[in-house]
Amino acid sequence: MQDGFDEPSVPVLKRPNKTNIDIRDVTHALARYAPEESSHQPIPPRLAVVIILIISLLISAIINGNDTPVVLLTLALTAYFPLYFMAIVLDVRTPLTLEFLTDAQLPQYTVIIPLYKEANMVAQITYAMRQINYPSNKIEFFYVVEESDTQTYKALRKALSDALADGTVNEKILVVPDGTPRTKPRACNYALAHASGDLLVIYDAEDIPHRNQLRAAASKFARHEAHNDKSLACLQAPLDISLEKREGFFARQMTLEYLHLFKFILPALDRFNIPLPLGGSSNHFRIAVLREIYGWDSWNVTEDADIGIRMAFRGYATAMISPPTIESPTRGFWDFVKQRTRWQKGHFQTLLVLLRKPLKLITKVGVLGYLGLHLVILIRCFYGLGVWVFIGVFLLNIPDILNPPHYQWQFFVMLINWTMIFFSYFYVCYRENRFDLFKDIFGLFFIWLLAGFITCRALMQLFWSPFVWEKTNHTPVNSGMK
């Protein structure tokens, strides 16, 4: 499967003296040259012993009727409370980008669009990319497909036939040679080796970015550099779901989730200098930093969370920009479950890597940033399962709850916390004029209970199929393409 794209002599991640592209260097650089930071590296024995010991102590405490596990669980489930409270009090938002660089000032940009079994999305994504407002001589588009994915390749050849025929420089198809693991970060690493830009952004097949998003990102990077601040390595644009008429429960819940995450939680983390868990799409990077950290971890199935933390390890910062990217939602029960199982599994992989060198990370992001980062990942991993345990404990102790002081303060604290969570959802929906989502907020309890099942599924896969990428099916959106 050839596309006529000659492989150039390019720097391969952190090895600029290499002249020929070695697929092992490109796709497995992190695992080869910094194995302690890759999910492919087994858990260190001492860390495994510590984890087993902690779990054993908690189980033993529960069996012996000790309240300590419930106290710890209560504190963990309410850890977001201070962040939510401060975000509401300060009305934290992502500042609008009001000043843009001129065309002459704009840097070179590389756009990576990894596709796998997405032939039905090719027309939408190629159209959306051509609407981006950026000088054509300063941007390159890499549509990245797997060697075995002939259908998507043929659809791309057809969609880009004019550009490929007349030799248009800025639209290319990159074919990733077959290999393991077959993951999105592996495909992105292959494209990174070919990138010639100063900045790089990733879009998924279902994305329709704001036409000025790249200009906003380039302008924010430039403002930081003008103040001699080179610590900013990545910018996250908000993702917004395009709802069609009569959408189902899971599509509406995903819309609500994204609204709360990208308009409330991430701006708050940004405001208080806590490393951001990236969204996997619409991440704008400085390419020099990507090569410095050996690109993405090909073995982590939630590559966005992993790469944000590895940048924090080296003292780099992540921030938000305001121009959004429109996406189509995940529809259907099993698509919803499979997508979030992969997210959960990747967060577990990231957490295990994060625990390997805690002191090194604390020196880079500080104690507050380190704790905040742990809370973000831990809560994402265990919140649903924690709700299961918490409800189970209280159902088993209903007669005793009425007799103080047995579990009364924990129950009271959880009620306050859940009230705050629900209020934060109403707050952000009201602020963003999404009154249509008010009724969907009451579905959160079902989503939390479902998250417990997803967590169990992710834990099972973590042991039996840690590097398997469960494909999420997408359909084109009708809005945003006029």
C-alpha positions as CSV (number, residue, x, y, z in Angstrom):
1,M,0.0,0.0,0.0
2,Q,1.9,3.1,-1.3
3,D,0.8,6.7,-1.4
4,G,3.8,8.2,-3.3
5,F,5.1,9.9,-0.1
6,D,8.8,9.6,0.0
7,E,10.2,9.1,3.5
8,P,12.5,12.0,4.2
9,S,15.6,12.3,6.3
10,V,14.1,13.6,9.5
11,P,15.0,13.6,13.2
12,V,13.5,10.5,14.8
13,L,12.1,11.7,18.1
14,K,15.2,12.5,20.2
15,R,17.8,11.0,17.9
16,P,18.4,13.8,15.4
17,N,21.6,12.2,13.9
18,K,19.7,9.3,12.5
19,T,19.1,9.6,8.8
20,N,16.7,6.7,8.0
21,I,13.5,6.0,9.7
22,D,13.6,2.9,11.8
23,I,10.0,1.8,12.6
24,R,11.1,0.4,16.0
25,D,12.7,3.7,17.0
26,V,9.7,5.7,15.8
27,T,7.0,3.6,17.5
28,H,8.7,2.2,20.5
29,A,11.2,5.0,21.4
30,L,9.8,5.6,24.9
31,A,9.9,1.9,25.8
32,R,13.4,1.6,24.4
33,Y,15.1,4.7,25.8
34,A,13.0,5.6,28.9
35,P,11.4,2.2,29.8
36,E,10.6,3.3,33.4
37,E,8.2,5.9,31.9
38,S,6.4,3.4,29.6
39,S,3.4,1.2,30.3
40,H,5.2,-1.6,28.5
41,Q,7.6,-1.9,31.5
42,P,6.4,-4.4,34.1
43,I,5.4,-3.0,37.5
44,P,8.5,-2.8,39.7
45,P,8.4,-5.6,42.4
46,R,8.7,-3.2,45.3
47,L,5.7,-1.2,44.0
48,A,3.7,-4.4,43.5
49,V,4.5,-5.4,47.1
50,V,3.4,-2.0,48.4
51,I,0.1,-2.1,46.5
52,I,-0.7,-5.6,47.6
53,L,0.1,-4.7,51.2
54,I,-2.2,-1.7,51.2
55,I,-5.0,-3.6,49.6
56,S,-4.6,-6.4,52.2
57,L,-4.6,-4.0,55.1
58,L,-7.8,-2.3,53.8
59,I,-9.6,-5.7,53.3
60,S,-8.4,-6.8,56.8
61,A,-9.7,-3.6,58.3
62,I,-13.1,-4.1,56.7
63,I,-13.4,-7.7,57.9
64,N,-12.5,-6.6,61.4
65,G,-15.1,-3.8,61.5
66,N,-12.5,-1.0,61.4
67,D,-13.9,2.3,60.1
68,T,-10.6,3.4,58.5
69,P,-11.4,2.1,55.0
70,V,-14.8,4.0,55.0
71,V,-13.1,7.1,56.3
72,L,-10.5,6.9,53.5
73,L,-13.2,6.2,50.9
74,T,-15.2,9.2,52.1
75,L,-12.2,11.5,51.8
76,A,-11.3,10.1,48.3
77,L,-14.9,10.5,47.0
78,T,-15.1,14.1,48.3
79,A,-11.6,15.2,47.2
80,Y,-13.0,17.3,44.3
81,F,-15.1,19.4,46.8
82,P,-12.5,22.2,47.3
83,L,-11.8,22.4,43.6
84,Y,-15.5,22.7,42.7
85,F,-16.1,25.2,45.5
86,M,-13.3,27.5,44.4
87,A,-14.2,27.2,40.7
88,I,-17.7,28.3,41.5
89,V,-16.7,31.1,43.9
90,L,-14.1,32.5,41.4
91,D,-16.3,31.8,38.4
92,V,-13.3,30.2,36.6
93,R,-13.4,30.2,32.8
94,T,-11.0,29.8,29.9
95,P,-10.1,33.4,28.7
96,L,-11.0,34.2,25.1
97,T,-8.3,34.6,22.6
98,L,-8.7,38.2,21.3
99,E,-5.4,38.9,19.5
100,F,-4.0,36.7,16.8
101,L,-0.6,36.6,15.0
102,T,-0.4,37.9,11.5
103,D,0.0,35.3,8.7
104,A,3.7,36.3,8.4
105,Q,4.2,35.6,12.2
106,L,2.5,32.2,12.3
107,P,4.7,29.2,12.8
108,Q,4.7,26.0,10.7
109,Y,1.9,23.6,11.8
110,T,1.6,19.8,11.5
111,V,-1.9,18.3,11.8
112,I,-2.1,14.6,12.5
113,I,-5.4,12.7,11.9
114,P,-5.1,9.1,12.9
115,L,-7.8,6.9,11.4
116,Y,-8.6,3.3,11.9
117,K,-11.7,1.7,10.2
118,E,-13.1,5.1,9.7
119,A,-13.9,5.1,5.9
120,N,-17.4,6.5,6.7
121,M,-15.8,9.5,8.4
122,V,-13.3,10.5,5.7
123,A,-15.6,12.9,3.9
124,Q,-16.4,14.8,7.1
125,I,-12.8,15.0,8.4
126,T,-11.2,16.0,5.1
127,Y,-13.9,18.7,4.7
128,A,-13.3,20.0,8.2
129,M,-9.6,20.1,7.8
130,R,-9.9,22.3,4.7
131,Q,-12.0,24.8,6.6
132,I,-9.1,25.6,9.0
133,N,-8.1,29.2,8.7
134,Y,-4.3,28.9,8.3
135,P,-1.9,29.8,5.5
136,S,-1.6,26.7,3.2
137,N,2.2,27.1,2.9
138,K,2.5,26.9,6.7
139,I,0.5,23.8,7.4
140,E,0.7,20.1,6.6
141,F,-2.0,17.4,7.1
142,F,-1.0,13.8,7.8
143,Y,-3.9,11.3,7.5
144,V,-2.4,8.3,9.3
145,V,-3.9,4.8,8.5
146,E,-2.9,1.3,9.4
147,E,-1.4,-0.9,6.6
148,S,-4.2,-3.4,7.0
149,D,-7.0,-0.8,6.8
150,T,-7.5,-0.8,3.1
151,Q,-11.1,0.6,3.2
152,T,-10.1,3.8,5.0
153,Y,-7.0,4.1,2.7
154,K,-9.1,3.8,-0.4
155,A,-11.6,6.4,0.9
156,L,-8.7,8.8,1.7
157,R,-7.2,8.2,-1.8
158,K,-10.5,9.2,-3.3
159,A,-11.1,12.2,-1.1
160,L,-7.6,13.5,-1.6
161,S,-7.3,12.5,-5.3
162,D,-6.9,16.0,-6.5
163,A,-4.3,16.9,-4.0
164,L,-2.3,13.8,-4.6
165,A,-2.5,14.1,-8.3
166,D,-1.3,17.7,-8.5
167,G,1.4,17.1,-5.8
168,T,-0.2,19.4,-3.2
169,V,2.4,19.5,-0.5
170,N,0.2,19.9,2.6
171,E,-2.1,16.9,2.3
172,K,-0.5,13.5,2.7
173,I,-1.5,9.9,3.6
174,L,0.9,8.1,5.9
175,V,0.6,4.3,6.1
176,V,1.8,2.8,9.3
177,P,3.5,-0.6,8.8
178,D,1.8,-3.5,10.6
179,G,3.2,-4.1,14.1
180,T,2.3,-4.2,17.7
181,P,0.6,-2.7,19.6
182,R,-2.0,-1.4,17.1
183,T,-2.9,1.8,19.0
184,K,-3.5,5.4,18.2
185,P,-0.3,6.6,20.0
186,R,1.8,4.2,17.9
187,A,0.3,5.8,14.7
188,C,0.9,9.3,16.1
189,N,4.6,8.4,16.8
190,Y,5.0,7.3,13.2
191,A,3.6,10.6,12.0
192,L,5.7,12.6,14.4
193,A,8.8,11.2,12.8
194,H,7.7,12.8,9.5
195,A,6.5,16.1,11.0
196,S,8.3,19.3,9.8
197,G,6.3,21.8,11.8
198,D,7.0,23.8,14.9
199,L,3.6,23.0,16.4
200,L,1.5,19.9,16.1
201,V,-2.2,19.1,16.8
202,I,-4.1,15.8,16.8
203,Y,-7.7,15.5,15.5
204,D,-9.8,12.4,15.6
205,A,-12.0,11.2,12.7
206,E,-15.2,12.7,14.2
207,D,-13.7,16.2,14.9
208,I,-14.8,19.5,13.4
209,P,-12.4,22.1,14.9
210,H,-13.2,25.8,15.1
211,R,-11.6,27.4,12.0
212,N,-9.4,29.7,14.1
213,Q,-8.3,27.2,16.7
214,L,-4.8,26.8,15.3
215,R,-4.3,30.6,15.2
216,A,-5.5,30.8,18.8
217,A,-3.0,28.1,19.9
218,A,-0.1,29.6,17.9
219,S,-0.8,33.1,19.4
220,K,-0.9,31.8,23.0
221,F,2.4,29.9,22.5
222,A,3.9,33.1,21.0
223,R,2.7,35.3,24.0
224,H,4.4,32.9,26.5
225,E,7.6,32.9,24.5
226,A,7.5,36.7,24.2
227,H,7.7,36.7,28.1
228,N,10.6,34.3,27.9
229,D,8.3,31.5,29.2
230,K,9.2,28.3,27.4
231,S,7.5,26.0,30.0
232,L,4.2,25.9,28.1
233,A,4.3,22.7,26.0
234,C,0.7,21.9,25.3
235,L,-2.7,23.6,24.9
236,Q,-6.0,21.8,25.2
237,A,-9.0,23.0,23.2
238,P,-12.4,22.2,24.6
239,L,-14.4,19.4,23.0
240,D,-18.1,20.0,22.5
241,I,-20.7,17.4,21.4
242,S,-23.0,18.0,18.6
243,L,-26.4,16.6,19.5
244,E,-28.9,15.6,16.9
245,K,-32.6,15.6,17.4
246,R,-34.0,12.8,19.6
247,E,-30.5,11.6,20.8
248,G,-30.4,8.7,23.2
249,F,-29.5,8.6,26.9
250,F,-25.8,7.9,26.4
251,A,-25.2,10.6,23.8
252,R,-26.8,13.1,26.1
253,Q,-24.7,11.9,29.1
254,M,-21.5,12.3,27.0
255,T,-22.5,15.8,26.1
256,L,-23.1,16.7,29.7
257,E,-19.8,15.0,30.7
258,Y,-17.8,16.9,28.1
259,L,-19.5,20.2,29.0
260,H,-18.6,19.8,32.7
261,L,-15.0,18.6,32.0
262,F,-14.0,21.2,29.4
263,K,-15.9,24.2,30.7
264,F,-15.6,23.6,34.4
265,I,-13.0,21.0,35.7
266,L,-10.1,21.6,33.2
267,P,-10.3,25.5,33.5
268,A,-10.2,25.1,37.3
269,L,-7.2,22.8,37.1
270,D,-5.5,25.2,34.8
271,R,-6.3,28.1,37.1
272,F,-4.7,26.4,40.1
273,N,-1.7,25.0,38.2
274,I,-2.6,21.4,38.5
275,P,-1.4,19.2,35.5
276,L,-4.3,18.6,33.1
277,P,-5.5,15.2,31.9
278,L,-5.7,15.9,28.2
279,G,-8.7,15.0,26.1
280,G,-7.0,12.9,23.4
281,S,-8.0,15.2,20.6
282,S,-7.4,18.9,19.9
283,N,-4.1,18.8,21.8
284,H,-1.7,21.4,20.5
285,F,2.0,20.6,21.2
286,R,5.4,22.1,20.7
287,I,7.1,19.5,18.5
288,A,10.5,20.0,20.1
289,V,9.0,18.9,23.5
290,L,7.3,15.9,21.9
291,R,10.6,14.7,20.6
292,E,12.4,15.5,23.8
293,I,10.1,13.1,25.7
294,Y,10.2,10.4,23.0
295,G,6.7,11.1,21.8
296,W,3.7,9.1,23.0
297,D,3.7,5.8,24.8
298,S,2.6,3.3,22.2
299,W,1.6,0.9,24.9
300,N,-0.8,3.2,26.8
301,V,-4.4,3.0,25.6
302,T,-5.2,6.4,27.1
303,E,-2.2,8.2,25.6
304,D,-3.5,11.7,26.4
305,A,-3.3,11.3,30.2
306,D,0.1,9.7,30.0
307,I,1.8,12.3,27.9
308,G,0.4,15.2,30.0
309,I,2.0,13.6,33.1
310,R,5.4,13.0,31.3
311,M,5.5,16.6,30.3
312,A,4.9,17.6,33.9
313,F,7.7,15.3,34.9
314,R,10.0,17.6,33.0
315,G,8.6,20.8,34.3
316,Y,6.4,21.6,31.3
317,A,2.9,23.1,31.6
318,T,-0.4,22.6,29.9
319,A,-3.1,25.2,29.5
320,M,-6.5,25.8,27.8
321,I,-7.6,27.8,24.8
322,S,-11.2,28.7,24.0
323,P,-12.0,27.8,20.4
324,P,-13.7,24.4,20.5
325,T,-13.8,21.2,18.5
326,I,-17.2,19.8,17.7
327,E,-17.5,16.0,18.0
328,S,-20.2,13.4,17.4
329,P,-21.2,11.5,20.6
330,T,-20.8,7.9,21.4
331,R,-24.1,6.2,20.9
332,G,-25.3,2.9,22.3
333,F,-24.6,1.1,25.5
334,W,-21.7,-1.1,24.4
335,D,-19.9,1.6,22.5
336,F,-20.2,3.8,25.7
337,V,-18.9,0.9,27.9
338,K,-16.0,0.0,25.6
339,Q,-14.8,3.5,25.1
340,R,-14.8,4.2,28.9
341,T,-13.2,0.8,29.6
342,R,-10.3,1.8,27.4
343,W,-10.1,5.2,29.2
344,Q,-10.2,3.6,32.6
345,K,-7.6,1.0,31.6
346,G,-5.3,3.7,30.3
347,H,-5.7,5.7,33.5
348,F,-4.7,2.6,35.5
349,Q,-1.6,2.2,33.3
350,T,-0.8,5.9,33.8
351,L,-1.3,5.7,37.6
352,L,1.1,2.7,37.8
353,V,3.8,4.6,35.9
354,L,3.1,7.7,38.1
355,L,3.8,5.8,41.3
356,R,7.2,4.7,40.2
357,K,9.1,8.0,40.9
358,P,6.9,10.1,43.2
359,L,9.7,12.3,44.5
360,K,10.9,13.2,41.1
361,L,7.4,14.4,40.1
362,I,6.9,16.3,43.3
363,T,10.0,18.3,42.7
364,K,8.6,19.4,39.3
365,V,5.0,20.1,40.0
366,G,5.0,20.6,43.8
367,V,3.1,18.8,46.5
368,L,-0.2,20.5,45.6
369,G,0.2,19.6,41.9
370,Y,1.2,16.1,42.7
371,L,-1.8,15.5,45.0
372,G,-4.1,17.2,42.6
373,L,-2.8,15.0,39.8
374,H,-3.3,11.8,41.8
375,L,-6.8,12.9,42.8
376,V,-7.8,13.5,39.2
377,I,-6.6,10.1,38.1
378,L,-7.6,8.2,41.2
379,I,-11.1,9.6,41.1
380,R,-11.4,8.9,37.4
381,C,-10.3,5.3,38.0
382,F,-12.2,4.4,41.1
383,Y,-15.2,6.8,41.6
384,G,-17.8,4.5,40.2
385,L,-16.5,1.5,42.2
386,G,-16.1,3.7,45.3
387,V,-19.8,4.6,45.0
388,W,-20.6,0.9,44.9
389,V,-18.7,0.2,48.0
390,F,-20.0,3.3,49.9
391,I,-23.6,2.5,49.1
392,G,-23.1,-1.2,50.0
393,V,-21.5,-0.3,53.4
394,F,-24.4,2.0,54.3
395,L,-27.1,-0.4,53.1
396,L,-25.6,-3.1,55.4
397,N,-25.4,-0.6,58.3
398,I,-28.8,1.1,58.0
399,P,-30.0,0.2,61.5
400,D,-26.7,1.6,63.0
401,I,-26.6,4.8,61.0
402,L,-29.4,6.2,63.1
403,N,-27.4,5.6,66.3
404,P,-24.6,8.1,66.6
405,P,-21.7,8.2,65.9
406,H,-21.7,5.1,63.6
407,Y,-21.0,6.4,60.0
408,Q,-23.1,9.5,60.5
409,W,-20.4,12.0,59.7
410,Q,-19.3,10.1,56.6
411,F,-22.9,10.0,55.4
412,F,-23.4,13.7,56.0
413,V,-20.1,14.6,54.2
414,M,-21.1,12.5,51.2
415,L,-24.5,14.2,51.0
416,I,-22.8,17.6,51.0
417,N,-20.4,16.4,48.4
418,W,-23.0,15.0,46.0
419,T,-25.0,18.2,46.5
420,M,-21.9,20.2,45.4
421,I,-21.4,17.9,42.3
422,F,-25.0,18.2,41.2
423,F,-24.9,22.0,41.8
424,S,-21.7,22.3,39.7
425,Y,-23.4,20.6,36.8
426,F,-26.4,22.9,37.0
427,Y,-24.1,25.8,37.4
428,V,-22.1,25.1,34.2
429,C,-25.2,24.3,32.2
430,Y,-26.8,27.5,33.3
431,R,-23.6,29.5,32.6
432,E,-23.2,28.0,29.1
433,N,-26.9,28.3,28.3
434,R,-27.4,24.6,28.0
435,F,-30.8,24.4,29.8
436,D,-31.7,21.5,27.6
437,L,-29.3,19.3,29.7
438,F,-30.8,20.1,33.1
439,K,-32.9,17.0,33.1
440,D,-29.9,14.8,32.1
441,I,-28.1,15.7,35.3
442,F,-30.4,13.3,37.2
443,G,-28.9,10.4,35.2
444,L,-25.5,10.9,36.9
445,F,-26.3,8.3,39.6
446,F,-26.9,5.7,36.9
447,I,-23.6,6.6,35.2
448,W,-21.7,6.3,38.5
449,L,-23.2,2.9,39.0
450,L,-22.3,1.9,35.5
451,A,-18.8,3.3,36.0
452,G,-18.3,0.7,38.8
453,F,-19.0,-2.1,36.2
454,I,-16.6,-0.3,33.7
455,T,-13.9,-0.1,36.4
456,C,-14.2,-3.9,37.0
457,R,-14.0,-4.6,33.3
458,A,-11.0,-2.3,32.9
459,L,-9.2,-4.0,35.8
460,M,-9.8,-7.4,34.2
461,Q,-8.4,-6.2,30.9
462,L,-5.4,-4.6,32.6
463,F,-4.3,-8.2,33.5
464,W,-5.5,-10.1,30.5
465,S,-5.3,-7.7,27.5
466,P,-3.6,-4.5,28.7
467,F,-2.6,-3.2,25.2
468,V,-5.8,-4.1,23.3
469,W,-7.4,-0.9,21.8
470,E,-11.2,-1.3,21.8
471,K,-12.5,0.5,18.7
472,T,-15.2,3.2,19.2
473,N,-17.6,3.5,16.3
474,H,-18.4,7.0,15.0
475,T,-21.0,8.5,12.7
476,P,-20.8,11.9,10.9
477,V,-22.5,14.9,12.4
478,N,-25.0,17.1,10.4
479,S,-24.2,20.4,12.2
480,G,-21.1,22.4,11.8
481,M,-20.4,21.5,8.2
482,K,-22.2,24.4,6.4
